[in-house]
Amino acid sequence: MASEKGSDISDWEIEEGLPQPTDQFIQQYYQGREALIEQEKARRSDNSFRQSLTPFAAAACAIVSRIRAEEHQTTWTNDPVDERAPSGVNHYPGMMFSLAKQRMEQSKTYQIVQRMPKGALLHAHMDAMIDPDFLVDQVLATPGMVVQAFQALDTAEARKQASVTFQYNKSSESAASSIWTEGYQPEQLVPAALAADSFPDGGREGFKAWVVERSTITPAESLDHHHGLDAVWKKFGSCFIIIGSMLRYEPIFRASVRRLFHQLREDGLQWADFRMAFVAKYWKESHDHPDEGQEGLFQAFDEELKQFQSTEEGKGWWGCRFIWTTLRIYGKKEMVDHMKQCIAIKKAFPHLIAGYDVVGQEDMGRSLADLTPELFWFKKRCMEEGVDIPFFFHAGECLGDGDETDQNLFDAILLGTRRIGHGFSLFKHPLLVDLVKQKKILIEACPISNEVLRLTSSIKSHPLPALLARGVSVALCNDDPAVLGIGKNGLTHDFWQALQGWENLGLEGLGSLAENSVRYAAYWPDQNSKEWIKDIDNGKYGEGLRADRMREWTVEWNKFCQWIVMEFAEYGSDNEDEAGGI
């Protein structure tokens, strides 16, 4: 019973001398606690952005926080979320992407994030951004496209595992044995349309579904974390072979690039630094033999980019460039030959080559330490050829702690990388965290990719919040959206997952991440290291192209925040002071 009428203090609390929240010394403790929390927040990489919010922006962020809280109580219930979800699964914001995707896309917060100006996409492999279902439709609609395999695809196991590629061939109408029968001769070219129509499990529609499954990490595969990294990377690598063979024929390549530009612009992006492993040959239209080099691909890309920017939709698209990537599994001779191709393309298309990287599963490929002689040779040859191609290395995309792969982070920093792709294991290295901050190196974080490729079970256990809390500059990226089964080529899914998964982020944190992407994009014209650092430091208060684009993005951000305040006015505060006095 209470000690007196209307009191919340029970007799036993008085008898035991239990302190009350209103007691002065308890209040002092709470004040000290809040001061400590604020002291830590002041060290966050997004703190200055939060302090610079306009009244409208502050009100918009508060509105999104209320909507997010409401959805935690209404959208994220234990009703069935997806037919793939195992029985008895608990549903929560920030749960595994493939299980959350259907529900997230129906939420108000997704609608808001989709509308957000997201700046620049800094880490995306272009050949893994073209949806396989679109590619296979293009293949079947393009005369002369053929398919080949290195064995007969006469069993379900063969169709699941055998190497399969597509290409153009003028004489594709010639008769050939069925690729689905035992009599098929390895590497024999079969018209793609004929193969599709005769597919043994559902004809043309079954064929399309089969190609898509062979070219993506399926939802089931994304959930099977117990099989480990190597297993999913084996499937992941095989996807690029099929997609690359479909993409590299000029008419299909051009159509894919046009579609990609449209999708990125539609998602609120204005720039992209694409990566691409220039391994597959490029075939010009109606040519029976592929080009020896990649000049044709770059010429087609350049023409499509200029054409898109001349349209009404493309006026807000600042542009895009490539970070040339070489497979880290290459031996010395292959590595050097590929580096020579990079330098040649840089001289022919200087505005399209922004940097250099090595890619592939870090655990299974050569480490940066092992590659150091070739990388020093590359820098020397660049100087001799009169070009500057900075490094943008993948590093720390691993679970190791102190092993050779984990130590790629040390070499990336020592070799002068301007950004670090993934940096998943960086949080384990306090000295490297300090160096990354000191050297103004940005982390290109890809949370959904890290989950699907089995580095983390969900956004909730991703290490990125540890980096943000310690003042590291980060931008969110989507890595390989088509192959990973994300379904769209923008950044909305990654942004939404971060918003829902991390309490300390909020819309204002997303805004800071987007601003970082604009600050750290590899714009043309090139900058030497000194110019790059100066521009990064000055940000929107500097001069030149980078500062102009940061200011342009800020205008779009504030328009977006005004839209939120008007569109979701019912979630606004009755207290004008809380909303910044608007």
C-alpha positions in Angstrom: 0.0 0.0 0.0 1.1 3.6 -0.6 2.2 5.6 2.4 -0.5 8.3 1.8 -3.3 8.9 -0.7 -2.0 9.8 -4.1 1.6 9.0 -3.4 3.6 6.6 -5.6 5.9 5.8 -2.8 5.1 2.5 -1.0 5.5 2.1 2.7 8.2 -0.6 2.2 10.2 1.9 0.1 10.1 4.4 3.0 11.0 1.7 5.5 14.0 0.6 3.5 15.1 4.1 2.7 14.9 3.5 -1.1 16.0 6.7 -2.9 13.5 8.2 -5.3 14.1 9.6 -8.8 13.2 13.1 -7.6 15.8 13.1 -4.8 18.5 15.7 -5.4 21.5 13.3 -5.5 19.6 11.0 -7.9 18.9 13.9 -10.1 22.5 14.9 -10.0 23.4 11.4 -11.1 21.0 11.6 -14.1 22.4 15.0 -15.0 26.0 13.6 -15.0 24.7 10.6 -17.0 23.2 12.8 -19.7 26.4 14.9 -19.8 28.5 11.8 -20.4 26.2 10.7 -23.2 26.3 14.1 -24.8 30.1 14.1 -24.4 30.3 10.9 -26.4 27.9 12.1 -29.0 30.1 15.1 -29.6 32.8 12.7 -30.8 30.6 11.2 -33.5 31.4 11.8 -37.1 27.9 13.2 -37.7 27.9 15.6 -34.8 28.8 18.8 -36.8 26.1 17.9 -39.3 23.5 17.6 -36.6 24.5 20.9 -35.1 24.0 22.6 -38.5 20.4 21.5 -39.0 17.9 24.2 -40.0 14.7 24.4 -38.0 12.8 22.6 -40.8 15.5 19.9 -41.0 15.4 19.4 -37.2 11.6 19.2 -37.3 11.7 16.6 -40.2 14.2 14.5 -38.2 11.9 14.5 -35.2 8.9 13.5 -37.4 10.8 10.6 -38.9 11.8 9.5 -35.4 8.1 9.4 -34.4 7.1 7.5 -37.5 9.9 5.0 -36.9 8.7 4.5 -33.3 5.1 4.0 -34.5 6.2 1.4 -37.0 8.1 -0.5 -34.4 4.8 -1.0 -32.7 2.6 -1.6 -35.7 4.6 -2.8 -38.7 7.1 -5.0 -36.9 4.7 -7.4 -35.3 4.8 -11.2 -35.3 2.3 -11.5 -38.1 3.8 -13.6 -41.0 6.3 -11.4 -42.8 7.1 -13.6 -45.7 6.4 -17.1 -46.9 10.2 -17.8 -46.7 10.3 -17.0 -43.0 10.6 -20.1 -40.8 7.7 -20.8 -38.4 8.1 -19.1 -35.1 10.4 -16.4 -36.4 10.5 -13.1 -34.4 10.0 -10.0 -36.6 11.8 -6.8 -35.6 13.2 -3.7 -37.3 16.7 -4.4 -38.6 16.1 -8.1 -39.0 17.8 -10.1 -41.8 17.3 -8.2 -45.1 15.7 -11.0 -47.2 13.1 -11.5 -44.5 12.5 -7.8 -43.9 12.4 -6.7 -47.6 8.7 -7.2 -48.3 7.5 -5.5 -45.2 10.0 -2.6 -45.3 8.9 -1.6 -48.8 5.4 -1.1 -47.5 6.4 1.3 -44.7 6.2 5.0 -44.4 9.8 5.3 -43.5 10.7 3.5 -46.7 8.6 6.0 -48.6 10.5 8.8 -46.9 14.0 7.3 -47.4 13.2 6.6 -51.1 12.5 10.3 -51.6 15.8 11.4 -49.9 18.6 13.0 -51.9 21.4 10.5 -51.4 24.3 12.2 -53.0 26.8 9.9 -54.5 27.2 6.1 -54.8 30.8 5.4 -54.0 31.1 1.6 -54.0 29.2 -0.4 -56.6 30.4 -3.0 -59.1 28.6 -2.0 -62.3 28.3 -5.5 -63.7 26.5 -6.6 -60.5 24.0 -3.7 -60.8 22.3 -4.9 -63.9 19.3 -7.1 -63.0 19.6 -10.6 -64.4 15.9 -10.8 -65.3 16.4 -7.6 -67.5 19.6 -9.1 -69.0 18.0 -12.4 -69.9 15.1 -10.6 -71.5 17.6 -8.5 -73.6 19.5 -11.7 -74.6 16.3 -13.4 -75.8 15.2 -10.3 -77.7 18.6 -9.7 -79.4 19.2 -11.5 -82.6 22.5 -13.5 -82.7 22.8 -14.2 -79.0 23.9 -17.7 -78.2 24.6 -19.8 -75.1 27.3 -22.3 -74.4 28.3 -24.6 -71.6 31.4 -26.7 -70.8 29.4 -29.8 -70.5 25.9 -31.1 -71.4 23.2 -29.7 -69.1 21.2 -32.9 -69.2 20.8 -33.2 -65.4 19.5 -31.0 -62.7 23.0 -31.1 -61.0 24.7 -30.0 -64.2 22.3 -27.2 -64.7 23.0 -26.1 -61.2 26.8 -26.3 -61.3 28.2 -26.2 -64.8 29.8 -23.1 -66.3 27.5 -21.3 -68.7 28.2 -18.2 -70.8 26.5 -16.1 -73.5 27.9 -14.3 -76.5 27.0 -12.9 -79.9 27.5 -15.0 -83.0 26.3 -14.1 -86.5 25.7 -17.7 -87.6 23.7 -18.6 -84.5 20.8 -19.8 -86.6 22.7 -22.9 -87.6 21.5 -26.2 -86.3 23.0 -27.6 -83.1 22.2 -30.4 -80.8 20.2 -29.4 -77.7 22.3 -28.1 -74.8 19.9 -30.0 -72.5 20.8 -33.5 -73.9 23.6 -35.9 -73.4 24.7 -35.5 -77.0 25.7 -31.8 -76.5 29.3 -31.1 -77.4 31.1 -28.9 -74.8 31.4 -25.2 -75.9 29.1 -25.7 -78.9 27.1 -22.5 -79.5 23.3 -22.8 -79.3 20.9 -20.0 -80.2 19.7 -18.6 -76.8 16.1 -18.4 -77.9 16.2 -22.1 -79.0 17.7 -23.1 -75.7 15.1 -21.1 -73.8 12.2 -22.6 -75.6 13.4 -26.1 -75.2 14.4 -25.8 -71.5 13.3 -29.0 -69.8 11.8 -27.4 -66.7 9.2 -25.0 -67.9 10.2 -23.8 -71.3 11.1 -20.1 -71.8 9.8 -18.9 -68.4 11.7 -21.8 -66.7 14.8 -20.8 -68.6 14.6 -17.2 -67.5 14.1 -18.3 -63.9 17.1 -20.6 -64.2 19.4 -17.9 -65.5 18.3 -15.5 -62.8 18.9 -18.1 -60.1 22.4 -18.9 -61.5 23.1 -15.1 -61.5 22.0 -14.1 -58.0 22.4 -15.1 -54.3 19.0 -16.5 -53.7 17.0 -15.6 -50.5 17.6 -19.1 -49.2 21.3 -18.8 -49.8 21.4 -15.4 -48.0 19.9 -17.0 -44.9 22.2 -20.1 -44.8 24.9 -18.4 -42.8 26.0 -21.7 -41.2 27.6 -22.7 -44.5 30.2 -19.9 -44.1 31.8 -17.3 -46.3 33.7 -19.5 -48.8 30.5 -21.3 -49.9 28.6 -18.1 -50.6 31.6 -16.5 -52.3 31.9 -19.5 -54.6 28.3 -18.9 -55.8 28.9 -15.1 -55.8 31.9 -15.3 -58.1 30.1 -17.6 -60.5 27.3 -15.0 -60.9 29.7 -12.5 -62.5 30.8 -14.9 -65.2 27.2 -15.3 -66.4 26.2 -11.7 -66.0 29.4 -10.4 -67.6 28.8 -12.6 -70.7 25.3 -11.2 -71.2 26.3 -7.6 -70.5 29.3 -7.3 -72.8 27.5 -7.2 -76.2 27.1 -3.6 -77.3 23.4 -3.3 -77.8 22.7 -5.0 -74.4 25.4 -3.0 -72.7 24.0 0.3 -74.0 20.4 -0.6 -73.0 21.7 -1.7 -69.5 23.6 1.6 -69.0 20.6 3.7 -69.9 18.4 1.8 -67.5 21.0 2.0 -64.8 21.3 5.8 -65.1 17.6 6.2 -64.9 17.3 3.9 -61.8 20.1 5.7 -59.9 18.7 9.2 -60.6 15.2 8.0 -59.7 16.5 7.0 -56.3 17.9 10.4 -55.5 21.5 9.9 -56.6 23.5 12.4 -58.6 26.9 10.7 -59.0 28.5 7.2 -59.1 32.0 5.9 -58.8 31.6 2.5 -60.5 34.0 -0.4 -60.1 34.3 -3.0 -62.8 36.6 -5.9 -63.4 37.4 -5.7 -67.0 37.9 -9.4 -67.5 35.2 -10.4 -70.0 35.7 -9.4 -73.6 33.5 -6.6 -75.2 31.7 -7.3 -78.4 30.7 -4.5 -80.7 27.4 -4.7 -82.4 27.3 -7.4 -85.2 30.9 -8.3 -84.7 31.7 -12.0 -84.7 34.8 -11.5 -82.7 35.4 -9.5 -79.5 37.6 -6.4 -79.1 41.1 -7.0 -78.0 40.8 -4.2 -75.4 38.1 -2.3 -73.5 38.1 0.9 -75.6 34.8 0.0 -77.3 33.1 -0.4 -73.9 34.4 3.0 -72.7 33.4 4.7 -75.9 29.8 3.3 -75.7 29.6 4.2 -72.0 30.8 7.8 -72.6 28.3 8.3 -75.4 25.4 7.0 -73.3 26.5 9.1 -70.3 26.5 12.3 -72.5 23.2 11.4 -74.0 21.6 10.8 -70.6 22.9 14.2 -69.3 21.4 15.9 -72.3 17.9 14.8 -71.3 15.6 16.5 -68.8 15.9 13.7 -66.4 19.7 13.7 -66.7 20.2 17.4 -65.9 20.6 16.6 -62.2 23.0 13.8 -62.9 26.5 15.1 -62.2 28.1 12.1 -63.9 30.1 9.0 -63.0 33.6 7.5 -63.4 35.2 4.1 -63.0 37.6 2.8 -60.4 39.5 0.2 -62.5 39.6 -3.1 -60.7 41.9 -6.1 -61.2 41.2 -9.6 -59.7 43.4 -10.2 -56.7 43.8 -13.9 -57.7 46.0 -12.8 -60.7 49.6 -13.8 -60.8 52.3 -11.2 -61.4 52.2 -11.3 -65.2 48.4 -11.1 -65.4 48.4 -8.3 -62.8 50.9 -6.2 -64.6 49.2 -6.7 -68.0 45.9 -5.6 -66.5 47.6 -2.6 -64.9 48.9 -1.6 -68.4 45.4 -1.8 -69.8 44.2 0.5 -67.0 46.9 3.1 -67.9 46.1 2.9 -71.6 42.4 3.5 -70.9 43.2 6.3 -68.6 45.2 8.0 -71.3 42.3 7.5 -73.8 39.5 8.4 -71.5 41.0 10.4 -68.6 37.6 11.7 -67.5 36.3 8.2 -67.0 39.1 6.6 -64.9 39.1 7.8 -61.4 41.3 5.3 -59.6 42.5 1.7 -59.2 41.6 -1.2 -56.9 42.0 -5.0 -56.6 38.9 -7.1 -56.0 37.7 -10.6 -55.2 37.3 -12.5 -51.9 40.1 -11.2 -49.7 40.5 -14.4 -47.8 41.2 -16.4 -51.0 43.2 -13.9 -53.1 46.5 -12.2 -52.8 47.0 -9.8 -49.9 48.0 -6.2 -50.5 51.3 -7.0 -48.8 51.9 -9.7 -51.4 50.8 -7.3 -54.2 53.1 -4.4 -53.0 55.8 -4.9 -55.7 53.2 -4.7 -58.5 51.5 -1.7 -56.9 54.8 0.2 -56.6 55.5 -0.7 -60.3 52.0 0.6 -61.2 52.7 4.0 -59.5 56.1 4.2 -61.2 54.6 3.4 -64.7 51.8 6.0 -64.1 54.4 8.7 -63.5 56.3 7.7 -66.6 53.1 7.9 -68.6 52.1 11.2 -67.2 48.9 10.1 -65.5 47.8 10.0 -61.8 45.6 7.1 -60.8 45.0 7.0 -57.0 44.2 3.9 -55.0 40.7 3.2 -53.7 41.3 -0.2 -52.0 39.0 -2.9 -50.8 40.3 -3.8 -47.3 39.0 -5.5 -44.2 36.1 -7.3 -45.8 36.6 -10.2 -43.6 36.0 -11.8 -40.1 39.7 -12.3 -39.3 41.5 -10.6 -36.4 45.2 -10.2 -37.1 45.5 -12.6 -40.0 46.9 -11.7 -43.4 43.5 -10.6 -44.8 42.7 -8.4 -41.8 46.1 -6.8 -42.2 45.1 -5.5 -45.7 43.8 -2.5 -43.7 47.4 -1.6 -42.7 48.7 -1.8 -46.3 45.7 0.1 -47.7 46.5 3.0 -45.4 50.3 2.8 -46.0 49.8 2.7 -49.7 47.8 5.9 -49.7 44.2 4.8 -50.4 41.8 7.7 -50.5 38.8 5.5 -49.4 38.5 2.0 -48.0 36.0 -0.4 -49.5 34.0 -2.1 -46.7 36.5 -1.7 -43.8 34.4 -4.3 -41.9 37.2 -5.3 -39.5 38.5 -1.7 -39.0 36.8 -1.3 -35.6 39.2 -3.9 -34.1 42.2 -1.6 -34.8 42.2 1.5 -32.6 45.5 2.8 -34.1 44.2 2.4 -37.6 40.9 4.2 -36.7 43.0 7.2 -35.6 45.0 7.0 -38.8 41.9 6.9 -41.0 40.6 10.0 -39.3 43.9 11.8 -39.5 44.4 11.0 -43.2 40.8 11.9 -44.1 40.0 8.4 -45.4 36.4 7.5 -45.9 34.9 4.1 -45.3 32.6 2.8 -48.1 30.2 0.7 -45.9 27.9 -1.8 -47.6 25.7 -3.3 -44.8 23.3 -5.4 -46.8 26.2 -6.9 -48.8 28.0 -7.7 -45.6 25.0 -9.5 -44.4 24.2 -11.5 -47.5 27.9 -12.5 -47.9 27.8 -13.7 -44.3 30.0 -11.3 -42.5 27.2 -10.3 -40.1 23.8 -11.9 -39.3 21.9 -8.6 -39.6 22.2 -4.8 -39.6 21.9 -5.0 -35.8 25.3 -6.7 -35.4 27.1 -4.6 -38.0 30.2 -2.8 -36.7 29.6 0.4 -38.5 28.0 2.2 -35.5 31.4 1.7 -33.7 33.1 3.6 -36.4 30.6 6.4 -36.5 30.8 6.8 -32.7 34.6 7.2 -33.0 34.4 9.9 -35.6 35.2 8.0 -38.7 33.8 9.4 -42.0 31.5 6.9 -43.7 29.2 6.7 -46.7 26.6 4.0 -47.3 26.9 2.0 -50.5 25.1 -0.9 -52.2 28.1 -2.9 -53.6 26.4 -5.6 -55.8 22.6 -5.0 -55.6 21.5 -7.1 -58.6 23.5 -10.2 -57.6 22.7 -9.8 -53.9 18.9 -9.9 -54.6 18.3 -6.3 -53.4 16.0 -5.8 -56.3 16.7 -2.1 -57.0 19.9 -0.3 -57.9 19.6 2.7 -55.6 20.6 3.1 -51.9 17.1 3.1 -50.4 17.3 -0.4 -48.9 20.7 0.2 -47.3 19.7 3.6 -45.9 16.4 2.1 -44.6 18.2 -0.8 -42.9 20.6 1.6 -41.2 17.8 3.9 -40.0 15.8 1.0 -38.5 18.7 -0.9 -37.1 20.7 1.8 -35.2 19.1 3.9 -32.6 21.8 6.6 -32.6 21.5 7.3 -36.3 18.1 8.8 -37.2 17.4 10.8 -40.4 20.0 13.3 -39.4 22.6 10.6 -39.3 21.5 9.4 -42.8 21.8 13.0 -44.0 25.4 13.1 -42.7 26.3 9.9 -44.5 24.8 11.2 -47.8 26.7 14.5 -47.4 29.9 12.5 -46.8 29.4 10.7 -50.2 29.2 14.1 -52.0 32.3 15.3 -50.1 34.4 12.2 -51.0 33.3 11.4 -54.6 36.1 11.1 -57.2 35.0 14.0 -59.5 36.6 15.0 -62.7 39.0 16.8 -63.2 41.5 14.8 -61.2 43.1 16.2 -58.0 46.5 15.4 -56.6 46.7 14.3 -52.9 47.2 17.8 -51.6 44.2 19.2 -53.5 42.1 16.2 -52.5 42.7 16.7 -48.8 42.2 20.4 -49.0 38.9 20.0 -50.7 37.8 17.3 -48.2 38.7 19.6 -45.3 37.0 22.7 -46.6 33.8 20.9 -47.6 30.9 23.1 -48.7 32.8 26.2 -47.3 35.6 25.8 -49.8 35.8 26.7 -53.5 35.5 24.7 -56.7 33.5 21.8 -57.9 33.3 19.7 -54.7 32.2 22.7 -52.6 29.6 23.6 -55.3 28.1 20.1 -55.3 28.0 19.9 -51.5 26.1 23.2 -51.4 23.8 21.9 -54.2 23.1 18.8 -52.2 22.4 20.8 -49.1 19.7 22.7 -51.0 18.1 19.4 -52.0 18.3 18.1 -48.5 16.5 21.1 -47.0 13.8 20.8 -49.7 13.4 17.2 -48.7 13.1 18.1 -45.1 10.4 20.7 -45.9 8.5 18.0 -47.8 8.6 15.7 -44.8 7.2 18.5 -42.5 4.4 19.2 -44.9 3.6 15.7 -46.0 3.6 14.2 -42.5 2.3 17.2 -40.6 0.2 14.9 -38.4 3.4 13.7 -36.8 4.6 17.2 -36.1 5.1 18.5 -32.5 2.5 20.7 -30.9 5.4 22.4 -29.2 6.9 24.9 -31.6 10.1 25.1 -29.6 10.6 21.3 -30.0 10.2 21.7 -33.8 12.8 24.5 -33.9 10.3 27.3 -33.8 8.9 26.8 -37.3 
